[in-house]
Amino acid sequence: MTRCLATALLLLLVSACATTNIPADQCPADRQALENCPPTGAIDDPNINEWYRIRSSLTNEELGKDPLQIGIDASIPVKGSQVKLLGSREQDAIRSLVTKVHLIEEALYSVDAVYYIFKADLAGLAIMGAMCDAVKRGVDIRLMVDAIGSMTLSKRWLRALHSCEREAGFIRNKAGEMTTRRARIQVFLFNAPSKSPFTVNRRSHDKLMVVDGFVPEIAKVITGGRNVSLSYYGIKEDGSPNPDTYNDAEILLRARDMTEHRETVGAISEIYFSLLSLHETNRRIRSRQFITGLDLYTKRRERFKESLNQLKSLSRIQPYFADMEVYLSEDWRDADVQIAHEFANLTNRKVITDAANNLANNPNSIIYQLEQVRELDDRTHIRVVSPYLFLAKYYDKQGNLFLDEAQRILDWLAEAPEHRYEMITNSVLTSDNAAAQAIVDMDMAPRMLLGKDYKHVWQREVGADETSHELVGSDTWLKLVNHPQLQIYETGKLDDVALGGDKHYGKLHAKYLIGDKYGFIGTANFDHRSRLFNNEMGFLFESEGLRQDLIDEFERLKNESYLWGSPEWLEMRRQVIEAGGMKGTAVRNQRRIFRTLRATGLEYQF
């Protein structure tokens, strides 16, 4: 029997035998002078104690069940929420970073953050600086980064962050009273290769921050495509514009009904983090000063503070901090939302050969939930944005094809002339992944637009000098790529600075889907890696306001794109080849790259 996510975890953890580094009952009467001992008069609050245990690192034995399986089996409720879109405009990118820092600085009880890429640049160090200050105020902090995605992040920075715990304050309850529970900074390395070298390919692609999750009146959640690195936030270290910023999208959420408890969008997101943090192959990162007795991280903690001050002092950034109170008080969209994830990808050992079974046994997966929405929504117009947009084929155990997503879309379009499907993805000009782009241009788009025979010609007979081939210059080609119901757009245009123009188109990194009624926004790229190997997360939503905001964003991106196969698109590819460099070489050899990926099965890794 399924149980609600929040209820399931609460019941399991309330009875768990968790330990704490605050042995309050062992502190003498003059305890305030001793490290870890709460001030005289501190409240032993049972609600804070319960919540504190929920946020502790427990073992599978203590839980009685694999924490990921709890998330897989849970019946996750749809929650009434309010949302804001942080799209791909320059001001949205900057506001996203400012919002994250501001929420940490305003946090009263907790901050939970998990990111695939976390860099020790101005953005990352400023966020850690805000976390360091927060724990001193008595805010309980948890940070998790992916072991591979954040491979370049020195673990000394993470240990330095944990060392801030030495000056941690005591958590207050809702009445503002000091409790006996001392705030912590728990730092996790997700799926560390040292813990499990055989599952190194299973990654947490999450980008999620939850602030004060269990307090309905103030809880905030932010998720989407942006990692923690300046390259996602529109600025350089000195505050000047970064024209090569990733074009991304996130949503900021809060509870709509403040009378709800525990199972608001904030609480569910916090528990989602707890489950992910308890994965058995995660590794805790701890400050070595607690072992040696020496303070090894003074200079790094000073860098946290300097970076935070530097960020807030930038003239380009200051107006956004000044506007935060107004920004967070108005223009929210009402929405019903439901979190979805890919926990089963982390535990299934046969993700490729048994993809059908994995999908069927993971009812909270993004793809599964989108399938359910498909049955509910009598859609006529579908819009999809993804930097690496693949259309999967699923086979059963006997090797029989039971789902071809490309063919299903084509069949749906054939059902009615008013049906329309639009996609936006990267081009060879804007992509940061040549292998993934080869799959898009040599498989996904040709499968959709060219049909079997002409797809073969495009893949095998057309050479690097594409515009000279008779197929590409024919009326047949123009008819095929100008499908009246199906449009595939790729970002970037001929006036890009890389081609001698004066515009910057950045790199597409947003991930969302819009139907007539429902939609999804999150971390999943709709590629093989997101479907099969990574944990991903995001929110399905029903909200006319958010839907319209995303449509406006979609149209803006579309105006910065060319149709796949159009003369302008072909000319852009030709000029990229002519410009040379790594991109030019990749485009020249794109067909060879794709054939190698397909022959070796490596296409599933991109």
C-alpha angles and dihedrals in degrees: 000000000000122000133198112272096238095044093047095053095041093053092047096046100041089065095041120114098237122170128213137203089231107081092182093169089060095054115105124228092272090049097134089081092057125083114256093012115120122236119271109274095029113152122244092217114190093204092053090045091054093047091046091056091049088058094050125102106255130179128240088251092057091046094044090222141054104272092222090055089055088059093044093052098039123114098226113204128226108245132205107239145157120235143189126199120229101194136180100283116116093248091051091053092051092043090053092060093043091049092053093050093043094050091052091049092050096043115124103184117006148001123196120183132173123179134173092213119031117169131191093234126116092288096048096042092046091052091049088048090055090048091050091053091045096056089053087058090053099264115146110230132199123179125180126182129182114256094224102030090051095036092127093055108103109236087221088075090054091047089049089054091051089050089065085074089077089075095040120145127219123271118251125217125230090275089059093249120144111248132203092250115100118212119249141197110223113189121193133190105208116231096345112207089225089062096045119005090175094064098043090122093064107091139181103234090178125138106187138142122185120186122192088345098177096050106082096197096058108017116129131186127192125186141150136097105323120108124194104273132102089245088075098049108058100246141089126224091275093049095254117136118278105214092190095061119142111259100231146158135219138166129224113210138190134170117277098199107052092190091071119097135206096345099066118122088265095053094045091049091049091051090047087057091048092054093048092047090055094060105134096233095055117110126217115229112213135181112255091213089079088062101039098036089228125115102237098165108055094115093046092050087051088053089054090055094042092050093049091049092045093052093049092047096055109114090221091055104039096079090056093053090047090052097048097099091053093042093054094046102056148038098035118159120223112237143166107223139183126192118232129187145173102234091141090065088067095055106031110098094194103049094148103035094040102032092134093057092045090054094047093049096048106066091169094057119119093239093047092049092048087054090054091049089050089062092049099043118069090207126192100170125037125184123190130185122189134144092222107030114185128166111218134222116210123202131192124232091274091057095252118144109242101165130030106176094196093053092045091055091048091049090050091051090051091055094073135005091227092060112107135182123192126183132186122195140147127291128215086266097056104027121106092197117064094185094052091046090053089058091050095048099036101037119010100046096037091049089054101041113021107044125224100297099044091040088060091051091050092049099041113020106033111085134202089283090068100167092060095061116102093230094056092049096046132103087239090062093049091050093049097048093044094062108173093223104027125061126176113190128192121200125243133053141218093266092067114129090240088064096044098273132116104245134090118213098179120201124302112238105152121119122198144124127211126197131174091276111358134046145173133223126177146095102308118110095199088238131122094266093052092046099044115020114019130072105236132177142188144131132278107212144191108201128128091201095053091041091056092046090054092047089054089050090048092053091049091053091045090057088058094052144073127225112257109259096015119135090251091051092050091048091051090054090048092052092048089055091047091050088060125197124109093315093050092049091048092052093046089053098036095118092050091048091052094048090051092050092049095045093050098038090239091127086086090064096061 
